[in-house]
Amino acid sequence: MISMKARALSPTRRLLLAILAITAGAFFLTGCNQDSPSAAGRPDKVRVGYIGLTCEAPIFTAVEKGFFKEQGLDVNLVKCEWANYKDVLALGGFDVTHHLVMYFLKPVEQGLDVKFTGGIHRGCLRVQALTNGKVQSVADLRGKRIGVPGMGTPPFIFANRVLGAHGIDPSKDIQWLVFPAGELWLALEKGEVDAVADSEPIGSLLMATGKVRNVADQATDVPYNDEYCCAVLVNGKFLARNPKAAAAATRALLKAARWVETNPAAAARMSVEKKYLASNPELNTVAISHLRYVPSVSGAEAAVLSAAAEMKKAGMIGSSIDVEQLAKRAFAHLEGVTDDWLKSLTVEKVAGGQVPPDQDERLRRELAQTAGDPWCSMVCCVSGIPLAIASQAGPLK
């Protein structure tokens, strides 16, 4: 409708205004189609970030099994490094990924615009000490030296949470020492540290030597055993611009997590054979089998809250922060992404895709056939372990 003011203009000016209005409307509609290309029958384009870790199997599965395509998405994978992963997501270098809740909570507190949207898996972090050493419990860690692959890494954050929950001040009562992930065992064996914080498959392989015991295990210890360590993450600006694509990508990743839980050995082999990560198939199978890929929306939301509360207790989140408000700010509920939907979700069970009874022997054969140089593999949350250690493995636990 032309306003009263426009009606008083000359016929030429009125015609010009009408043309401008039509042009603007056409531009607006074109812009909408660009933001939601599926409205024009084309798939939404989504960029999914990854590093190349064992626990990212659902990302690789969603691509290879066509789960993204099922959701009407055209996916482009964006390879990143640990050092710039958070920054690339924050700056819009990719739109969606799944990663560790604890790793992103502090940046969210500081203003990083990302949202958790669904839980992927549980159980990849551990604190370990020598079986016959002085450290037999978390309480024994007070005043001790703990080796970590880096300050601020997920193993470091998990260890801080465990210590804080047991009344130990991680900043005052612990001496933190940084070693390359593949050298943590050597530091422990030489007495340079009293305990180490690590993740899969290093944790399982060290347990297999019989020389190391778990002091804290995210896979089995209460309350961590029910907590999701990794969840789907969506860039906040992408979510605001295209919530349907964000929801579709989340559904694809949650379905892929269910597929990995049902077919862990198949997922492990596929990740290696398709060259998404540098590892060995049998080792990757062991690592994935220790994790629980049981997707959940409510579980992820609860994990954000519990992780925030313990990180605050450990001094890793500001003392004045309201953790409930932080958790609400960090989590987003998306259309069609619910626990009820997950209950109705079914996936195929691939023949030979499960962990076989002779997996221990398969891993030993694989290690024996590996050339003599130290063997490193990129795994969930940390990387590297010497072949000499792995080859000592007895029955895996």
Buried (B, 14 or more C-beta within 10 A) or exposed (E): EEEEEEEEBEEEEBEEBEEEEEEEEEEEEEEEEEEBBBEEEEBBBBBBBBBBBBBBBBBBBBBBBEBBBEBBBBBEBBEBEBEEBBEBBBEEBBBBBBBBBBBBBBBBBEEBBBBBBBBBBBBBBBBBBBEEBEBEEBEBBBEBBBBBBBEEBBBBBBBBBBBBBEEBEBEEEBEBBEBBBBBBBBBBBEEBBBBBBBBBBBBBBBBBBEBBBBBBBBBEBEEBEBBBBBBBBBBBBBBEEBBBBBBBBBBBBBBBBBBBBBBBBBBBBBBBEEEBBEBBBBBBBBBBBBBBBBBBBEBBBBBBBBBBBBBBBBBBBEEEEEBEEBBEBBBBEBEEBBEEEBEEEEBEEBEEBBBEEEBBEBBBEBBEEBEEEBBBBBBBBBBBBBBEBBBBBEEBE
